[in-house]
Amino acid sequence: MALAVPGAGGAEPAATAAADSPALDARPGRAEAAEATALEALRVPDALSARVPAEQRGAGRDDVRLLVSRGRAVTHHAFRELPEQLRAGDVLVVNTSMTLPAAVNGRVGGERVVVHFSTRGADGRWAVELRAPRGAGVTGPRPGGPAGAVVRLPGGRALVLEEPLGPSAGARLWWARAPERVPEMLRRYGRPIRYGYTDRDQPLSAYRTVFAVDSPDGSGSAEMPSAARPFTVPLVAELVRRGVLFAPLSLHTGVASAEADEPPYPERFAVPAATAWLVNAVRAAGSGRVVAVGTTAVRALESAVGADGVVRPAEGWTDLVVTPRRGVRVVDGLLTGLHEPQASHLLMLEAVAGREALRRGYEAALQERYLWHEFGDVHLILPDEERNAPDCFSNEW
């Protein structure tokens, strides 16, 4: 059924909400999400993977590098210089979802597995991914299922696999009937999901942002909303002092594929009334730009805006896929990490920046040896407000 947005007044909904858990194949825009990105030909060397957090590289969180794209012009900065790139009246839309220790060891019969808890469905089930341990904390892909399989978990708990999220029997994610109090179990036995490009396991604190808050029901994100990771309390205070505004929302991110790029699955989100009011007020006054901190913030905010461009309080499941064809209706800019050239996230970046601007930004990031992934450097995309800006790269690093 259509998403119930209070006071929508007939505006076009941008997401769907389900009385039960959403189905993978119910998403609109999957054909668009399969489009080639602007960066298919680029290759990111393994040496540019950030393997540990900045703090373990002898720097602070806000010492990572900041690539700034204003239209086709590119400049280079440290993230701590973000206040100089924004102005009074701008709104930073931030995701307050807490990162969960979502990886837990388990067994299917005599087979050892690692269970990645992705998303809690509206019916109490959890979408989970079973991975094969590869040693040293790294995991590899494992075929999904089978239906009815019992996965033994720590503390005498168990979950039962029921059906794949999608129509394929080999789907990566499966709905599973899980024990009660899964968040409590994760806090006791879980650890953050780790990918093979990292050097070692990290404490949960390394995966939590300064904006994260606990949900009343213990829900959270399987993966860190990583664009916000470089923010520190002093930096937030400096932004506030300069008149930059903050608008919170939540989107609980699910498990991404480590081996294949996929369109995003349906995810739970909430845009509170105060955030909707602030974004609408700033846009109506023309006093600032709406800059989303992370692709998750874009997906949530754009799921709450109608075809009339008005943001309304909303919560539920979003299956929105933001592509250049769909475009963005309320977001002016985006602060995000650096994504793999084949990642579907780049279609969202292209919708905000434009294809040529995105290509130039990523070519500059490769040339200047920026670091990729959740512990890496950050990209700020802003609108080109100087029509006669020079069509070249500058370097202020």
Summary of the structure (lengths in Angstrom):
residues: 397
radius of gyration: 20.5
end to end distance: 50.1
largest distance: 66.0
contacts: 1324
relative contact order: 0.23
helix: 24%
strand: 26%
